[in-house]
Amino acid sequence: MIIDDLKQIVKKTAPKVDVDKITEDARLLEDLRLDSLSVLMMSMGVEEFYGITLEEFVPFKTVKDVIDYLKKMGIKDE
């Protein structure tokens, strides 16, 4: 599932984040306490993991925003 992939990516790119707090409704900045650099690193991790290129600026606010974007990019949530 995409959310499990995201947990792995965040674990690598922002190791201080408690991955158990990663739910679809979790807000990246407020709930997960990611800063702008961590969000950038996560985005780069997503690109590498899925072999895609994200648009220059995608305003992800929640984990669900990331999941929905990846689904639009053709990533299957299996």
PDB file as gemmi writes it, atoms N, CA and C in Angstrom:
CRYST1    1.000    1.000    1.000  90.00  90.00  90.00 P 1                      
ATOM      1  N   MET A   1       0.845  -1.187   0.000  1.00  0.00           N  
ATOM      2  CA  MET A   1       0.000   0.000   0.000  1.00  0.00           C  
ATOM      3  C   MET A   1       0.885   1.244   0.000  1.00  0.00           C  
ATOM      4  N   ILE A   2       0.370   2.293  -0.588  1.00  0.00           N  
ATOM      5  CA  ILE A   2       1.139   3.530  -0.694  1.00  0.00           C  
ATOM      6  C   ILE A   2       1.534   4.045   0.686  1.00  0.00           C  
ATOM      7  N   ILE A   3       0.625   3.985   1.640  1.00  0.00           N  
ATOM      8  CA  ILE A   3       0.940   4.531   2.964  1.00  0.00           C  
ATOM      9  C   ILE A   3       2.111   3.778   3.605  1.00  0.00           C  
ATOM     10  N   ASP A   4       2.196   2.485   3.364  1.00  0.00           N  
ATOM     11  CA  ASP A   4       3.323   1.713   3.896  1.00  0.00           C  
ATOM     12  C   ASP A   4       4.626   2.117   3.212  1.00  0.00           C  
ATOM     13  N   ASP A   5       4.544   2.372   1.899  1.00  0.00           N  
ATOM     14  CA  ASP A   5       5.717   2.861   1.168  1.00  0.00           C  
ATOM     15  C   ASP A   5       6.163   4.208   1.725  1.00  0.00           C  
ATOM     16  N   LEU A   6       5.189   5.088   1.994  1.00  0.00           N  
ATOM     17  CA  LEU A   6       5.513   6.414   2.527  1.00  0.00           C  
ATOM     18  C   LEU A   6       6.174   6.306   3.903  1.00  0.00           C  
ATOM     19  N   LYS A   7       5.727   5.368   4.706  1.00  0.00           N  
ATOM     20  CA  LYS A   7       6.354   5.167   6.018  1.00  0.00           C  
ATOM     21  C   LYS A   7       7.826   4.797   5.855  1.00  0.00           C  
ATOM     22  N   GLN A   8       8.114   3.916   4.899  1.00  0.00           N  
ATOM     23  CA  GLN A   8       9.506   3.531   4.635  1.00  0.00           C  
ATOM     24  C   GLN A   8      10.319   4.731   4.166  1.00  0.00           C  
ATOM     25  N   ILE A   9       9.728   5.523   3.275  1.00  0.00           N  
ATOM     26  CA  ILE A   9      10.421   6.694   2.725  1.00  0.00           C  
ATOM     27  C   ILE A   9      10.708   7.702   3.828  1.00  0.00           C  
ATOM     28  N   VAL A  10       9.709   7.983   4.664  1.00  0.00           N  
ATOM     29  CA  VAL A  10       9.889   8.948   5.755  1.00  0.00           C  
ATOM     30  C   VAL A  10      10.920   8.427   6.751  1.00  0.00           C  
ATOM     31  N   LYS A  11      10.906   7.142   7.007  1.00  0.00           N  
ATOM     32  CA  LYS A  11      11.876   6.553   7.941  1.00  0.00           C  
ATOM     33  C   LYS A  11      13.308   6.817   7.470  1.00  0.00           C  
ATOM     34  N   LYS A  12      13.512   6.777   6.146  1.00  0.00           N  
ATOM     35  CA  LYS A  12      14.843   7.027   5.587  1.00  0.00           C  
ATOM     36  C   LYS A  12      15.175   8.514   5.509  1.00  0.00           C  
ATOM     37  N   THR A  13      14.192   9.326   5.137  1.00  0.00           N  
ATOM     38  CA  THR A  13      14.467  10.743   4.869  1.00  0.00           C  
ATOM     39  C   THR A  13      14.281  11.645   6.079  1.00  0.00           C  
ATOM     40  N   ALA A  14      13.491  11.211   7.047  1.00  0.00           N  
ATOM     41  CA  ALA A  14      13.259  11.999   8.268  1.00  0.00           C  
ATOM     42  C   ALA A  14      13.201  11.031   9.446  1.00  0.00           C  
ATOM     43  N   PRO A  15      14.348  10.463   9.817  1.00  0.00           N  
ATOM     44  CA  PRO A  15      14.373   9.401  10.827  1.00  0.00           C  
ATOM     45  C   PRO A  15      13.833   9.777  12.208  1.00  0.00           C  
ATOM     46  N   LYS A  16      13.709  11.057  12.498  1.00  0.00           N  
ATOM     47  CA  LYS A  16      13.197  11.463  13.815  1.00  0.00           C  
ATOM     48  C   LYS A  16      11.677  11.359  13.908  1.00  0.00           C  
ATOM     49  N   VAL A  17      11.018  11.195  12.767  1.00  0.00           N  
ATOM     50  CA  VAL A  17       9.560  11.115  12.751  1.00  0.00           C  
ATOM     51  C   VAL A  17       9.120   9.729  13.213  1.00  0.00           C  
ATOM     52  N   ASP A  18       8.127   9.711  14.094  1.00  0.00           N  
ATOM     53  CA  ASP A  18       7.538   8.456  14.558  1.00  0.00           C  
ATOM     54  C   ASP A  18       6.597   7.960  13.460  1.00  0.00           C  
ATOM     55  N   VAL A  19       7.010   6.919  12.735  1.00  0.00           N  
ATOM     56  CA  VAL A  19       6.211   6.452  11.598  1.00  0.00           C  
ATOM     57  C   VAL A  19       4.853   5.911  12.022  1.00  0.00           C  
ATOM     58  N   ASP A  20       4.681   5.576  13.280  1.00  0.00           N  
ATOM     59  CA  ASP A  20       3.373   5.126  13.756  1.00  0.00           C  
ATOM     60  C   ASP A  20       2.343   6.258  13.715  1.00  0.00           C  
ATOM     61  N   LYS A  21       2.807   7.499  13.649  1.00  0.00           N  
ATOM     62  CA  LYS A  21       1.903   8.650  13.573  1.00  0.00           C  
ATOM     63  C   LYS A  21       1.465   8.936  12.137  1.00  0.00           C  
ATOM     64  N   ILE A  22       2.034   8.211  11.185  1.00  0.00           N  
ATOM     65  CA  ILE A  22       1.702   8.455   9.783  1.00  0.00           C  
ATOM     66  C   ILE A  22       0.392   7.754   9.448  1.00  0.00           C  
ATOM     67  N   THR A  23      -0.647   8.571   9.324  1.00  0.00           N  
ATOM     68  CA  THR A  23      -1.971   8.120   8.904  1.00  0.00           C  
ATOM     69  C   THR A  23      -2.389   9.007   7.748  1.00  0.00           C  
ATOM     70  N   GLU A  24      -3.447   8.640   7.049  1.00  0.00           N  
ATOM     71  CA  GLU A  24      -3.887   9.464   5.920  1.00  0.00           C  
ATOM     72  C   GLU A  24      -4.216  10.888   6.346  1.00  0.00           C  
ATOM     73  N   ASP A  25      -4.754  11.054   7.527  1.00  0.00           N  
ATOM     74  CA  ASP A  25      -5.167  12.384   7.983  1.00  0.00           C  
ATOM     75  C   ASP A  25      -4.035  13.198   8.603  1.00  0.00           C  
ATOM     76  N   ALA A  26      -2.882  12.589   8.799  1.00  0.00           N  
ATOM     77  CA  ALA A  26      -1.769  13.294   9.441  1.00  0.00           C  
ATOM     78  C   ALA A  26      -1.292  14.457   8.578  1.00  0.00           C  
ATOM     79  N   ARG A  27      -1.158  15.621   9.213  1.00  0.00           N  
ATOM     80  CA  ARG A  27      -0.632  16.801   8.520  1.00  0.00           C  
ATOM     81  C   ARG A  27       0.889  16.757   8.595  1.00  0.00           C  
ATOM     82  N   LEU A  28       1.511  17.016   7.458  1.00  0.00           N  
ATOM     83  CA  LEU A  28       2.964  16.883   7.376  1.00  0.00           C  
ATOM     84  C   LEU A  28       3.688  17.813   8.336  1.00  0.00           C  
ATOM     85  N   LEU A  29       3.282  19.064   8.378  1.00  0.00           N  
ATOM     86  CA  LEU A  29       3.987  20.038   9.210  1.00  0.00           C  
ATOM     87  C   LEU A  29       3.552  19.973  10.668  1.00  0.00           C  
ATOM     88  N   GLU A  30       2.255  19.987  10.894  1.00  0.00           N  
ATOM     89  CA  GLU A  30       1.752  20.094  12.258  1.00  0.00           C  
ATOM     90  C   GLU A  30       1.829  18.782  13.038  1.00  0.00           C  
ATOM     91  N   ASP A  31       1.359  17.684  12.428  1.00  0.00           N  
ATOM     92  CA  ASP A  31       1.288  16.414  13.154  1.00  0.00           C  
ATOM     93  C   ASP A  31       2.602  15.633  13.119  1.00  0.00           C  
ATOM     94  N   LEU A  32       3.228  15.597  11.954  1.00  0.00           N  
ATOM     95  CA  LEU A  32       4.478  14.840  11.818  1.00  0.00           C  
ATOM     96  C   LEU A  32       5.699  15.696  12.113  1.00  0.00           C  
ATOM     97  N   ARG A  33       5.473  17.000  12.213  1.00  0.00           N  
ATOM     98  CA  ARG A  33       6.546  17.956  12.528  1.00  0.00           C  
ATOM     99  C   ARG A  33       7.686  17.935  11.512  1.00  0.00           C  
ATOM    100  N   LEU A  34       7.301  17.746  10.243  1.00  0.00           N  
ATOM    101  CA  LEU A  34       8.294  17.840   9.177  1.00  0.00           C  
ATOM    102  C   LEU A  34       8.547  19.314   8.892  1.00  0.00           C  
ATOM    103  N   ASP A  35       9.791  19.678   8.690  1.00  0.00           N  
ATOM    104  CA  ASP A  35      10.085  21.045   8.265  1.00  0.00           C  
ATOM    105  C   ASP A  35      10.190  21.042   6.739  1.00  0.00           C  
ATOM    106  N   SER A  36      10.416  22.209   6.157  1.00  0.00           N  
ATOM    107  CA  SER A  36      10.420  22.308   4.695  1.00  0.00           C  
ATOM    108  C   SER A  36      11.513  21.441   4.072  1.00  0.00           C  
ATOM    109  N   LEU A  37      12.657  21.336   4.718  1.00  0.00           N  
ATOM    110  CA  LEU A  37      13.731  20.490   4.197  1.00  0.00           C  
ATOM    111  C   LEU A  37      13.324  19.016   4.245  1.00  0.00           C  
ATOM    112  N   SER A  38      12.669  18.612   5.316  1.00  0.00           N  
ATOM    113  CA  SER A  38      12.212  17.223   5.436  1.00  0.00           C  
ATOM    114  C   SER A  38      11.168  16.888   4.378  1.00  0.00           C  
ATOM    115  N   VAL A  39      10.272  17.833   4.091  1.00  0.00           N  
ATOM    116  CA  VAL A  39       9.268  17.617   3.044  1.00  0.00           C  
ATOM    117  C   VAL A  39       9.962  17.478   1.689  1.00  0.00           C  
ATOM    118  N   LEU A  40      10.967  18.309   1.445  1.00  0.00           N  
ATOM    119  CA  LEU A  40      11.732  18.216   0.200  1.00  0.00           C  
ATOM    120  C   LEU A  40      12.434  16.862   0.105  1.00  0.00           C  
ATOM    121  N   MET A  41      13.060  16.432   1.184  1.00  0.00           N  
ATOM    122  CA  MET A  41      13.750  15.140   1.195  1.00  0.00           C  
ATOM    123  C   MET A  41      12.757  13.994   0.990  1.00  0.00           C  
ATOM    124  N   MET A  42      11.579  14.107   1.594  1.00  0.00           N  
ATOM    125  CA  MET A  42      10.551  13.095   1.407  1.00  0.00           C  
ATOM    126  C   MET A  42      10.119  13.053  -0.054  1.00  0.00           C  
ATOM    127  N   SER A  43       9.932  14.223  -0.653  1.00  0.00           N  
ATOM    128  CA  SER A  43       9.531  14.294  -2.060  1.00  0.00           C  
ATOM    129  C   SER A  43      10.575  13.633  -2.956  1.00  0.00           C  
ATOM    130  N   MET A  44      11.837  13.889  -2.665  1.00  0.00           N  
ATOM    131  CA  MET A  44      12.911  13.268  -3.437  1.00  0.00           C  
ATOM    132  C   MET A  44      12.917  11.750  -3.225  1.00  0.00           C  
ATOM    133  N   GLY A  45      12.623  11.327  -2.012  1.00  0.00           N  
ATOM    134  CA  GLY A  45      12.530   9.897  -1.726  1.00  0.00           C  
ATOM    135  C   GLY A  45      11.385   9.243  -2.476  1.00  0.00           C  
ATOM    136  N   VAL A  46      10.257   9.954  -2.574  1.00  0.00           N  
ATOM    137  CA  VAL A  46       9.100   9.457  -3.333  1.00  0.00           C  
ATOM    138  C   VAL A  46       9.478   9.304  -4.805  1.00  0.00           C  
ATOM    139  N   GLU A  47      10.149  10.320  -5.347  1.00  0.00           N  
ATOM    140  CA  GLU A  47      10.574  10.260  -6.751  1.00  0.00           C  
ATOM    141  C   GLU A  47      11.472   9.051  -6.998  1.00  0.00           C  
ATOM    142  N   GLU A  48      12.429   8.855  -6.123  1.00  0.00           N  
ATOM    143  CA  GLU A  48      13.372   7.742  -6.284  1.00  0.00           C  
ATOM    144  C   GLU A  48      12.668   6.392  -6.119  1.00  0.00           C  
ATOM    145  N   PHE A  49      11.826   6.276  -5.110  1.00  0.00           N  
ATOM    146  CA  PHE A  49      11.150   5.013  -4.814  1.00  0.00           C  
ATOM    147  C   PHE A  49      10.253   4.573  -5.964  1.00  0.00           C  
ATOM    148  N   TYR A  50       9.479   5.521  -6.500  1.00  0.00           N  
ATOM    149  CA  TYR A  50       8.513   5.193  -7.548  1.00  0.00           C  
ATOM    150  C   TYR A  50       9.039   5.421  -8.961  1.00  0.00           C  
ATOM    151  N   GLY A  51      10.207   6.031  -9.100  1.00  0.00           N  
ATOM    152  CA  GLY A  51      10.757   6.293 -10.425  1.00  0.00           C  
ATOM    153  C   GLY A  51       9.952   7.322 -11.203  1.00  0.00           C  
ATOM    154  N   ILE A  52       9.469   8.340 -10.488  1.00  0.00           N  
ATOM    155  CA  ILE A  52       8.672   9.396 -11.117  1.00  0.00           C  
ATOM    156  C   ILE A  52       9.319  10.746 -10.837  1.00  0.00           C  
ATOM    157  N   THR A  53       8.809  11.762 -11.509  1.00  0.00           N  
ATOM    158  CA  THR A  53       9.238  13.132 -11.243  1.00  0.00           C  
ATOM    159  C   THR A  53       8.020  13.916 -10.790  1.00  0.00           C  
ATOM    160  N   LEU A  54       8.098  14.506  -9.609  1.00  0.00           N  
ATOM    161  CA  LEU A  54       7.005  15.331  -9.100  1.00  0.00           C  
ATOM    162  C   LEU A  54       7.071  16.706  -9.745  1.00  0.00           C  
ATOM    163  N   GLU A  55       5.923  17.352  -9.837  1.00  0.00           N  
ATOM    164  CA  GLU A  55       5.912  18.728 -10.321  1.00  0.00           C  
ATOM    165  C   GLU A  55       6.777  19.571  -9.396  1.00  0.00           C  
ATOM    166  N   GLU A  56       7.255  20.688  -9.920  1.00  0.00           N  
ATOM    167  CA  GLU A  56       8.177  21.523  -9.147  1.00  0.00           C  
ATOM    168  C   GLU A  56       7.623  21.893  -7.776  1.00  0.00           C  
ATOM    169  N   PHE A  57       6.358  22.278  -7.733  1.00  0.00           N  
ATOM    170  CA  PHE A  57       5.761  22.635  -6.440  1.00  0.00           C  
ATOM    171  C   PHE A  57       4.404  21.962  -6.316  1.00  0.00           C  
ATOM    172  N   VAL A  58       4.312  21.024  -5.413  1.00  0.00           N  
ATOM    173  CA  VAL A  58       3.047  20.368  -5.124  1.00  0.00           C  
ATOM    174  C   VAL A  58       2.752  20.638  -3.654  1.00  0.00           C  
ATOM    175  N   PRO A  59       1.654  21.345  -3.371  1.00  0.00           N  
ATOM    176  CA  PRO A  59       1.373  21.745  -1.981  1.00  0.00           C  
ATOM    177  C   PRO A  59       0.768  20.618  -1.137  1.00  0.00           C  
ATOM    178  N   PHE A  60       1.595  19.676  -0.736  1.00  0.00           N  
ATOM    179  CA  PHE A  60       1.120  18.593   0.124  1.00  0.00           C  
ATOM    180  C   PHE A  60       0.917  19.124   1.538  1.00  0.00           C  
ATOM    181  N   LYS A  61      -0.294  18.942   2.069  1.00  0.00           N  
ATOM    182  CA  LYS A  61      -0.561  19.332   3.453  1.00  0.00           C  
ATOM    183  C   LYS A  61      -0.703  18.095   4.340  1.00  0.00           C  
ATOM    184  N   THR A  62      -1.282  17.045   3.769  1.00  0.00           N  
ATOM    185  CA  THR A  62      -1.503  15.820   4.536  1.00  0.00           C  
ATOM    186  C   THR A  62      -0.920  14.619   3.795  1.00  0.00           C  
ATOM    187  N   VAL A  63      -0.836  13.512   4.504  1.00  0.00           N  
ATOM    188  CA  VAL A  63      -0.389  12.266   3.884  1.00  0.00           C  
ATOM    189  C   VAL A  63      -1.363  11.875   2.777  1.00  0.00           C  
ATOM    190  N   LYS A  64      -2.658  12.116   2.999  1.00  0.00           N  
ATOM    191  CA  LYS A  64      -3.662  11.803   1.973  1.00  0.00           C  
ATOM    192  C   LYS A  64      -3.411  12.601   0.700  1.00  0.00           C  
ATOM    193  N   ASP A  65      -2.966  13.846   0.807  1.00  0.00           N  
ATOM    194  CA  ASP A  65      -2.625  14.638  -0.379  1.00  0.00           C  
ATOM    195  C   ASP A  65      -1.540  13.937  -1.197  1.00  0.00           C  
ATOM    196  N   VAL A  66      -0.549  13.397  -0.513  1.00  0.00           N  
ATOM    197  CA  VAL A  66       0.544  12.689  -1.194  1.00  0.00           C  
ATOM    198  C   VAL A  66      -0.002  11.436  -1.872  1.00  0.00           C  
ATOM    199  N   ILE A  67      -0.818  10.674  -1.146  1.00  0.00           N  
ATOM    200  CA  ILE A  67      -1.395   9.444  -1.694  1.00  0.00           C  
ATOM    201  C   ILE A  67      -2.251   9.749  -2.917  1.00  0.00           C  
ATOM    202  N   ASP A  68      -3.122  10.752  -2.816  1.00  0.00           N  
ATOM    203  CA  ASP A  68      -3.989  11.118  -3.940  1.00  0.00           C  
ATOM    204  C   ASP A  68      -3.170  11.545  -5.152  1.00  0.00           C  
ATOM    205  N   TYR A  69      -2.113  12.309  -4.927  1.00  0.00           N  
ATOM    206  CA  TYR A  69      -1.246  12.755  -6.017  1.00  0.00           C  
ATOM    207  C   TYR A  69      -0.592  11.551  -6.695  1.00  0.00           C  
ATOM    208  N   LEU A  70      -0.087  10.621  -5.891  1.00  0.00           N  
ATOM    209  CA  LEU A  70       0.566   9.441  -6.456  1.00  0.00           C  
ATOM    210  C   LEU A  70      -0.417   8.595  -7.257  1.00  0.00           C  
ATOM    211  N   LYS A  71      -1.654   8.494  -6.783  1.00  0.00           N  
ATOM    212  CA  LYS A  71      -2.677   7.759  -7.540  1.00  0.00           C  
ATOM    213  C   LYS A  71      -2.924   8.427  -8.889  1.00  0.00           C  
ATOM    214  N   LYS A  72      -2.965   9.762  -8.915  1.00  0.00           N  
ATOM    215  CA  LYS A  72      -3.135  10.492 -10.181  1.00  0.00           C  
ATOM    216  C   LYS A  72      -1.966  10.246 -11.123  1.00  0.00           C  
ATOM    217  N   MET A  73      -0.789   9.987 -10.546  1.00  0.00           N  
ATOM    218  CA  MET A  73       0.412   9.715 -11.345  1.00  0.00           C  
ATOM    219  C   MET A  73       0.442   8.261 -11.833  1.00  0.00           C  
ATOM    220  N   GLY A  74      -0.572   7.487 -11.460  1.00  0.00           N  
ATOM    221  CA  GLY A  74      -0.664   6.110 -11.926  1.00  0.00           C  
ATOM    222  C   GLY A  74      -0.120   5.067 -10.972  1.00  0.00           C  
ATOM    223  N   ILE A  75       0.233   5.484  -9.760  1.00  0.00           N  
ATOM    224  CA  ILE A  75       0.728   4.531  -8.767  1.00  0.00           C  
ATOM    225  C   ILE A  75      -0.476   3.794  -8.175  1.00  0.00           C  
ATOM    226  N   LYS A  76      -0.414   2.485  -8.184  1.00  0.00           N  
ATOM    227  CA  LYS A  76      -1.520   1.681  -7.662  1.00  0.00           C  
ATOM    228  C   LYS A  76      -1.372   1.506  -6.150  1.00  0.00           C  
ATOM    229  N   ASP A  77      -2.495   1.597  -5.456  1.00  0.00           N  
ATOM    230  CA  ASP A  77      -2.510   1.474  -3.993  1.00  0.00           C  
ATOM    231  C   ASP A  77      -2.845   0.033  -3.616  1.00  0.00           C  
ATOM    232  N   GLU A  78      -1.855  -0.832  -3.771  1.00  0.00           N  
ATOM    233  CA  GLU A  78      -2.086  -2.262  -3.506  1.00  0.00           C  
ATOM    234  C   GLU A  78      -1.328  -2.708  -2.291  1.00  0.00           C  
TER     235      GLU A  78                                                      
END                                                                             
